[in-house]
């Protein structure tokens, strides 16, 4: 069961690690990746019911899969396996939060399961239709699949609502 962090918890470090992840996600600064990963690994140990930390850490591992040098993504690689485990744990802890489903959609996408990715994006969007990151990722994936009728409105809505989104979503 999910819980809010109590004032007595050493939560400031866990929350700070999520905020650091958000900065990393906005900038795609790979120099921050290991710092963010280590901070979030500590957060999920310190706060084992903090679903958002699990979802953020899943996305860090997804980026490890996404940006690695070499042949295409290996679904059975340790970083991919870790990303899946973390996303599923985030969903288990907070099934009505969009963040775990969004994280799961990302690892599905970067391991080649487009159907699974779109399914999780639909769930994430239904749980939080105003999350511009979800809209932008959804739009970008639709664009990659040449589904322009869906892609353009999603991307336009995301950027009209949040012009501060990373430029990587501009297709």
HELIX and SHEET records of a PDB file:
HELIX    1   1 UNK A   11  UNK A   27  1                                  17    
HELIX    2   2 UNK A   30  UNK A   46  1                                  17    
HELIX    3   3 UNK A   51  UNK A   67  1                                  17    
HELIX    4   4 UNK A   78  UNK A   93  1                                  16    
HELIX    5   5 UNK A   98  UNK A  110  1                                  13    
HELIX    6   6 UNK A  114  UNK A  127  1                                  14    
HELIX    7   7 UNK A  132  UNK A  144  1                                  13    
HELIX    8   8 UNK A  148  UNK A  161  1                                  14    
HELIX    9   9 UNK A  167  UNK A  169  5                                   3    
END                                                                             
